[in-house]
Amino acid sequence: MDTDRLLELVPHYLAMLFLVFLVLTVVRMAVGDIGFIAELAVVTVVVFAYRPIVMRLGVGPSAWE
């Protein structure tokens, strides 16, 4: 794996991690405790939605093209 390629991906994975924590915090504040399975579903949706949204916005890394 190329170092430049990894350095290009790191900010996106950090942003994805931050977004997961942000969405979980908002859901917990709005609804309360939703349980492990529901939290896992929220995490899955955020993780799988991040890449297409970022690519559609045109800010995705070239490694994802």
Protein Blocks (a to p, Z undefined) as FASTA:
>chain_A
ZZklmmmmmmmmmmmmmmmmmmmmmmmmmnopnbjklmmmmmmmmmmmmmmmmmmnopac
fklZZ
